[in-house]
Structures are given as C-alpha cells and as structure tokens.
Amino acid sequence: MAAINKAFVPDDDFKETSRRQDRSTTTLNKDTAICHVDIEGRIDDSTARKLSQILATLPALLGAFVLGTYLGWASPVMPQMKIAANNNNLTTAKSSNGAVNELLDEKQERNIWHLLLDEDQMSWVGSLINVGAVVGCLCGGFLMDKFGRKVILAVVFMLYTIGYLLITLAVDPSMLYIGRIVGGLAGGMCCVVAPSYIGETTTISMRGALGMLFSAMMSAGILATSLLGWLDWRWISAICTVFPVLVLVGVVFVPDSPYFLVKQGRLEEAEVALLWLRGQNYNYVKAELSRIEALIMEDAAQESRFSDIIKPAVYKPVLIGIGLMVFQQLSGINAALFNSVEIFRLSGSSLDGLVSAVILNFVLLIAALSSSILVERLGRKILFLVSEGLTCLSVVALGGYFYVLENDPETAQKFGWVPLTLLIIFIAVFAAGVGPLPWLVAGEVMPAKFKGPGSSIVAFTNWITSFIVTKVFIDMQRSLTNAGTFWVFGSLCFIGILFGVFILPETKGKTPEQIQSLFSTNSDDVTEERQQKTASSGGVEQQQQPSRF
C-alpha cells in the first residue's frame, strides 16, 4: 500500500513570486538611477476571508480523501476474496470479522457475482492503481493548463466514480483491474491538479496548513475503508462510490484558479474569483491581479524546453525530488503494513485483524495531522532526518524480531509486545515525515520554468516505484524471509539518511529565488535569470545576492 504517498505538492513559485513585490518600495539611487524592488514585501492577507478559501479548496482536499479510499480498499477486501478462494470445498468458513458464514453452494459458485481471486490476481488488483496513476500524473499538468484546474478536478471525480462503479459491479477480475486503473488514473491527475489549485487560490498564511491537510485527508480516506471493513466488499465499494459523486456536485460552486483565468485573458472572471476567495473587504484584489499578470509574463520569458534538464539549476532539484520519492517508497512501509495483522497476533493481542487495521490507520491519521506543525517547527531537513532515522531503526529492529521468531520461537513469544510497539512507532514517524515531506520539498525546489515537466517526472518516479515495490514484495518475502526483507529496507533507509545529510537542502522560510540560488553553479545562471526578470518587468531590476552550498 502506498499510504501517504501522494501528499501535497505546493505551488510555491506561484504564490511567493506573485506576492514578493507587494508593498514594494521604489528608491532612486542618485548614481545609478535604477529602481529597486523590495522583494521581502508581502501583500497583507490578514483581511482575506479564511472560510471562503477553505470551502474553495475542500473539493481538492476531498480528492485526496477519495484517493485514500482507493489505497485503503484492498486491505479489508482482499481477505474476503482470499478466504472464499481458499475454501471452495468447505461448507463453512470464518469471515475476516470472526463471524461464521456459510459458503456458496455449487449453484452460487456459478453466479456471476461470485468472484474468486488467487494470489497473483490479488497482487495485480492491489498494484494496478499505480499503473493508472503513472499515466494520470504525466498528463495531469498538460490537461489542467489547457482546460483549467476546475474542469480537470471535475473530470477527476468523474473518473473516481466510474472506477468504483466498475469495481462494485465487477463480474470478472478484468473489471476489477480496469476499475483500479481508472481510479489510479484519477488519483494521479488529482496529485497534480489539486495541489496546484490549492496553491493558486489560497494566501500564504493559509497555504501551508491546507497543503499539509492533503496528506491528512488521504489518511482519513484509508481509515474510512478500514471502518467499513465489516461489510461485504461490494457494499464497501458502493459506499465509496457515493463520495466522488457528492464532491463532483460541490466542484460546480467553487471558482476556477485566478492564475489560469488571467492566463486565458479572462480578467473579469479572475477578479470575480479573487473577490469570492478573499471577500468583499479585501483591498488587494487589483494588486494580486497585477502580480499574476507579471508572473505570467515572467513564465513566458522563461518558457521551458526539455533540453533545460542538462542545466544544474534544473537537474539538481529534479534529482532531489526523484531521490526523495524513491527513499519514501523504499522505507519499508509496504513490508510493515503487509505484516501488520501477523505482528498484532504475535504480540498476543486478541484483537481482530480489522480492528488492528483501524488502530494503525488512526495512528497514521494523527501523525499526518501532526506533520503540519512539525514541518514548520523543525524545518524540512531536520524533520526528514529524524523521521528517516527512526524509520530505519524501527525496520531493522522488526527484522531482528522476525529473525529471532524464525530461529527461536519460544524466546520471541516472551517479547510479543516488541513488534507491536515497533510497528506503531514506524507508522507514526513515517506519516509525520518521510511520507508527506517528499511532495512538499519537491514542489518547493522545482524551478518555475520547469515545474510542469519536473513535477511530472517526480510524480512518475513515485508511482512507478510504488508499483514495483508492491508487485515484488511477496517475492521478497519468499526468497529473503520476513527478517531479510525488513533488513533490506533498513539498509535503504540508512542510504536515505545519507541523502538527507549531504544532499537535501533546507527550504524552510526561503523564497523561491533563494531556493533556486542554491542550485546555481556560476554567476551566469543568476545573471541569465535576472535578465529574464528584468525583461519581463519592464526594466525593473531586483537586487538579490545568490547563496551557495
């Protein structure tokens, strides 16, 4: 399961750049007669309405919730299908919630609604969502720039609905495959479109909190499917179908992104949208519109080409984003969650497997909510290192326990509380740092002129790595045992710590310009960027000294 993988990708370049000239002070140098802009200025967004921004971003956040239901769907559903498949010749069997259910007789087994899946089919059902997401994240950026954020958000919820309808009405494994791919396609698009919409409609003071809620809402979706786990899998799927239908209706009532509207030349609609988002008492609507126009001119002057990837200012942040996504997926989250029920059993707990899943997903949600506080207090780099370090220790220790269990079961049984404690610690520290941070940092370090292609490359890396890990995990267990599998992930976590120490930059409190200066290798890069900004702003030079590693 790719829990908390598709967290928030903030459009920092848009929000910071569009506001950096607010309250700018123009001073005339007697010698040079050059106009300097105070880049530290900000639009005073204290008078902007917060409720309207929350309502506008609610559909985007609920897109993460629905994606969470897709990610969490397999956990309560697969045991039902597996139990049926393993007990075809029995008269009765225990369902996952402990109740005794009569199995279908020969006539029922011929019923088209009775689906049986073997292990290979179940692995495909679990992993195919990643295949759809790979396609969705690659095309999401292009589609939202062509048709608008609001329109593509509506398409996302339509696809969510179609995917769940296919799953609910499935009479053949192929319908489950297609439904999961369609849901993944919507999820991949959502990971690109929803964060962009949030970043372009909220003020700086609201962006961070609402952005990190994206991750928390995904955790909430996963928890919701766990709470529905006592129902038949078709009822679970049917109830999950209701969510995207309701949100699709809500999308109609929110405005489109002001940035997109201005870019399309629809200035009056952009002004109406900003008034809706900020309130009638907000005095900076015209100022925001002017900054958006300036930003669009700047983006046009910095039109990206794929050949830009060879420039250090582009390939360095892209590689950082790729590295973060790879280490997120190789942290061992799949190994821990796949073994969660077994770990609860080893601890001597009498809790049902579904109750155990609810507990773990609740821990996941609380930790995801806490990440929005920790990321501002500790900073990105420190939080990543602490989270990755504790993740490494937890995974290695779990591997050690499974090794003792395999070689000396009696001794292991005396310390049954150990794996349960380690699992809870692992889930919490992952969800608080390694889970959501890669998406946040990748959005912050990506240069504006390469944001579209760069974000697609990073998202593609995340989903394809998730697919590979999910698909080969069972084979790793068979060939390496549980202990060996956990130790492999622990070794990869240690490499992730080295990545955080020597490569990952700290982006907390930095403007996009300051972040991009970290990747400049010579003064020519900075000079080129400043010349482009000067050209797009009509000769206004912005003074800023580049920092270096």
N, C-alpha and C positions, 0 to 999 in steps of 0.2 A: 504494500500500500504506500502510495506517495503522499503521506499525510503532511500537511502544511508545506507542500512543495510550491504551490502556486500562490505565493503570497503577493504583497503589494509591490508594484513597480512604479514609484513616484515619478511624475514628470517634472523633476526639479529644474531642469533647464528652462522649462516654460515659466514656472511660477517665479523663480528667482530673477530671471532676466527681465520678465515683464514688469517687475516691481523695483528693480535696482535703481531706477532713475527718479523714483518718487521723492518729493521734497528735495530735489536736486538744487544745488546752489551754484550759480554761474558766477565765476570770478574772472576778472580780466587781468592777466599778467601784463604788467607795463612793458616788459621787454619782448615778450613773445606774442602777445595778443592772441593767445589760444584759450578757447573756452573749455574749462574742465568741469566734468560732471561728478558730483558726489555719489559714488557707486554704493555707499553704505546707506543711502537714503531708502526709506520704505514708505509705501502708501499706508496711511493709518487705517487699518482694517478693524479697529475696535468698535466702530459703529455698524459694521456689517452684521446682518442677521445671521445667527448660527442655525436656527431651526430650519430655515429655507435651504441652507446648504446641506444639512443632514437629510432632509426629505429628498433633495435632488440626487444625492449620492446613494440613497437607500437601494434603488434598483441595482446599481453596480455592486454594492456590498452583498445583496441577496444573490447576485450571480455567483459569488464565492460560496454562499451557503448551499446553493443547488449543486455546485461542483463538489462540495464536501459530501453531499448525499451520494453522488456517483462514486466518489472514492471510498466511502464507508459502506456502500451497498453490498459488496462482496462478502464482508465479514459475517453478517447474520444469514445471508442467503446461501452461500456455498455449503455450509454444513448440512442444510436441509436437502440439497440436491445430492450431496455425497452420501448421506445416510440412506436415501432412497436407492442410490445406485449400488450400495454395498449390501443391501438387504432384500434383493429382489425375490429370493426364495423363502423368506421368512413370513410368518403370519402377523407378527407384531414387532415393533421396534420402538425404542425410546427416541423421542424428538429431542432437539437441542435444549429445550427448556425443561426436560425431565418428564414431561407428560407422556403417557403411553398411547400411541396412535396405531390404529390398525393399518397395515399396508394395503395397497391397492391389489385387488384380485386380478385374475388374468384379463377380464373384460376391461377393467380400469386401466391396466397397463397398455392396452391398445388405444386408449383415449388420447386424442391429440394434445390435450392439456397436460399430460403427464410427461415431464422432461427428466431424463436421466443423463448425468454427465460423468465421464471418467476423469481421472486426474489431469490428463493432457488437455481435455476440453475446458476444465475449470481454470487451468493456468492461462489459457487463451482468453477466457471471459474476464479474468482478472487483469490481464496485461494489455488487452486491445484498446482500452481507453487511452493509453499513452500514444498509440499509433494515430488515433484521431486527433489528439492534442498536438502532435508534431505538425500536422497539416494546418490545424487551426491557428497556431501561433505564427506560422510562416505567412499565412495570408491575412491575418487579422489586421496588421498595420496598414497594408495596402488598401484593404476594404474600408477601414474607418476613415482614411484620408480621402477616399473617393466618394463615399456615401454619407459620411458623418458618424459621430460617436453614437448618437441616439438611435439611428436606424440600425446600426450593426448590433447594438445592445438588444434591440427588439428581435433581430434575427437570432441572436444567441439563445434567447428564451424560447423561440420557436423550435430551434434545434434541440434544446433540452427536452421540450415537450414531446417531440417526435421520437427521440431516443427512448424515453421512458414508456411511451405507448408501444413501441416495438418490443421492449422488454416485457411489459405487462401482458401483452397478447401473444407472446412467443409460443410457437408450437413446434419449433425446431431449434437446435443450437445455433444455426446460422442467423436466426432472428436476434438472438442474444448477442452474437458477435456484432451484427450491424448496429444494434441499439447502443452497444457500448462504444463503438467507433463514432457514431453520431454524437453521443454525449461527450466524448473526448474532443471531437471537433469543436463543439460549442464551448467546452472548458478552455481549450487552447486559445480561441478567439477572445474569451472573457478575460483571460490573463493579460492580454494586450490592450483591449478596448476599455475595460472597466477602470483600471488604474489611470489611464490617460484621461478619461472623463473626470475622475475624482481630482486629479492634479490640475485640470484646466477649469474647474468650476468652484474650487474652494480657495479660501485665503490661506496665507502662510500659517497663521496661527491655528487653523483647523486641519490643515493638510496632514500633519504628522499623525494626529490621533485617528482621523478617519482612515488614513492609509494603513496603519497597523491593524485596524479593525477588519481589514480584508482577510488577514490571516486568521483572526479570531472567528470570523463568520464561517470560514471553511471548517474550522474545528467544531463549531456548533452544528454544521451540517453532518459531519461524521458522527457526532454524538446523537443527533436525531435518529439516524438509521439504527444505531445501537439500541435506542429506546424502543424502536419498532420491531426489534428482533424476535419478539414472542409471536408475531403474526406470521401467517403464511407468506412466502416470498412474493406471490403475486399481489397480495394486499399491500405489502411494503412498497412495491413498485408503483401501484396505483396511487397510494397516498403521496409518494414523491412526485408523481405527475402533477398534482394539484399546485405545488409551489411555483413552478415556472409559469403556469397559466395565470395565476393571480398577479405575479410580478410583471408579466407581459402587459397586463391592463394598466399597471402603475406607470410603466415607461411612457405611456401616451401623455401623461400630465407633467412630465419634467421637461425643462428646456434643453436644447442642444448646447454643445460646448461653444462658448463665445469665441474661442480661438478658431474653431472650424468655421463659424458663421462669418467672421471677419475675413478669413482666408478666401471664402467664397464670394466676397463682396457684398454680403447681406448685412450691412452695417446697422440698419434699423432693427433687424431681428436680434443682432448681437447686443444692442443697447437694451432692448426689452428683456433679453435673457439675463443680463447683468443686474437689471433692476429687480427681476424675480429672485435672483440668487442673493443679492446684497440688501434688498429692502429699499423702500422709497426714501428713507432718510440718509442713505449713503451718498456722500458728496464726491466720490472719486470715480464715478462711472466713466466720465469722459476721459479722465486720466488713464484708467485701465484700458479703455479702447485705444487710446493713442499708443500706449506701450505695446499692446498686442499688434498694432499695425507696424510699429518699429521692429518688433520681433520677427514678424513675417518677412519684412524687407531684409532683415539680417539673415534669416534662414535661406531666402532666395539667393543671397550673395554667397552663401556657404553651401550651395547645392552639392549633395554628396554624390560621390562616384565609388563604385566598389573598389577601384584601384587605391582609394584612400586607406585601405586596410594595411598597406605597407608602411604607413607613417606611424612613428612611435606614439603620437598623440591619439591615434585611433586603435592600433592593435594592442597597446598595453591595457587600456580599460576593457577592451573586448576579452582579452585573455584573463583578466582578473574576474570578470563576470563568469566566464566559462569555468575557471578553476573553482569558484565558489559553488556553482551548481553541481559540479562533479563531486566535490567533497561533501556536499549536502546529501546527495544520493548514496554515496559510499560510506555513510556514517554508521550503517547497521540498523537503521530504523525498520527496514523490512524484516530483518532477522529477529529483532526484538518483538515486533508485533505478531509475526507468524508463530512465535513460540509463547505468546502471552498466556494462552489457556493452559499450556503444559507447565509454565512457570507457576501459575496460580495453584495448579494441582500439586506440584512438588512442595509448595510452601505449606501444605497441609490444610489449605483453605477448603471449606465445603461449599464455597460459592459456585453457582452455576457459571458456565462459560460466558453466557450473555451478560450476566451481572458483572463479571470480571471485565468484559469489554466496555461496559458503561463506565466503570470506575476509571479505567485507563483513559478513555476519551474525555471524561470530565477533567482529569488531570491535564490532559492535552489542552483543553479549552482555557483553564485557569492560567496555565503557563503562557499560552498565546496572548491572553489579555495583559499579563504582566510584562510582556516584551515591549509594549509601547512605552512603559515607564522606564524600564531598564535601559533601552536604547538611547534615551536622552540623558540619563544619569551617568552611565558608564562610557558611552561612546560606542561606535560600531566595532572598532578593532578590539578593544578590551572585552566587550561582550562576546564577540566571536571566539576569542582565545579561551575565555572562561568556559563557554558552552562546549567548544570542541574538546577542551582538556578533560572536563568532567564526562563528556560522552565517551571519550577514549578509555578512561579509567573504568567506567561502568561496563562497556562492552568487553574489555579484557577480563574483568572480574567475572562477568557472566560466562565467558568462555572457560575460565578456570573452574567455576562451579560445575559446568556440564562435563568437564574432564574428570573431576572427582566422581561425579554421578556415574559416568560410564565405567570407571575403574574400581570404585569403592562405594557402591550404593548405600550401604549402611551408614557410613560416615556422612555422606551427603544428606541423608534424610534427617540427621540431627540438626542440620542448619537450613531447614526448609524456608525460614524467613529471609535468608540472604538473597536468593534470586528475586523474590518479590520486591524487596527493598531496592535492589539494584535496578530492576525494571522501571519502577516508579521514578527513581532519580533520573534514569536515562530519558524517559519520555518527557519529564519536566524540563531538563536542561536543553534537550533538543528543540522543543517547541518554543523555548524562550530565546534562543539564539540561532543555532545552526539552521533551523527551519525557515524562519522568515527573513533573516538578515541578507542572504544572497540576493533576493529580489530587491530589497531596499538599496543595498550598496551598488548593485549592477545598474539600477536606474540613476543613481547619483553620479557615478563615474563616467557614464556614457556621454561622449561629446554630442552636442546638439545636431551637428550636421550629419552624424552617422547614427543617430538614435534609432531610426526605423530599422535599418539592416542590422545594427548591433543588437538591439533588443530581440529581434527575431532569431539571430544566431544563438544568443544566450538562452532564450526560451526553448529553442530546438534542442540544445545540449541537455537541458534539464529533463525534458520529456523523453528523449531517446535513451538517456542514461537510466531513467526510471524504468523504462520498458525492459532494458537489458537486465537490470538487477532483478526485477520482478520475475522475469522469464527464467533466469538461470539459478535463482535462489534454491529451488528444490534440488537441482542437480548438485549444487554446492553442498547441501546437507547430506546427500547420499555419498558423495565422494570424500568429503572432509570431516563429516560428523558435525554435530552442533557446536562442539568446542572449537574445532578448526575453523568453522565458518565465522564464529564470533571473533576469533583471533585475527583472521584476515581483515575484517572490518576495523578492528582495533588498530592494526598496523596502518591502514589507510587513514584513520583518524589522526594518528601521530604525524603522518605526512601533511595532513591538513593543518595541524598546529604550526609546523614549519612554514607552510604557506602564509598563515596569518602573521607570523612573526616577521618574516623577511620580505613579503611582497604586498600584503594587504595594506592600503593606506587608510588613515583616519579621515573621515569625511564630515564628522560632526561639526556643525557650526560654520562650515565653509561654503562660500558662494560657488556657483558653477565655474566661474573664472579661476578661482583659487584652486579648485579641484583639478581643472584641466591643466593648470600650470605645473602640477606635479608630474605630468607625463611628457612635458616638453623637454627635449634633449638639447636644444640650442636656441639662441635668440631669434633665429629666422622663423621658427614656428610661432613664437609670440608676436613677432613683427607682422607676419602674414595675417594672423588673427586680428590684430589691432587695425591693420589697414582695411580689412574687410568690414570691421565695425565702423570705422571712420567713414568709409564709403556709404554704408547703409544709413548712417545717422546724419548725413549732410555736413561732414567736416568736423563733427564734434569728437574730440579725442578724449578717451577715458584713460586716466593715469592709474596704472596698477603694476607693481613690481612682481614679476613671477617668482614663485618659490621653487625650491629644488628639493630633490630627495636628500 
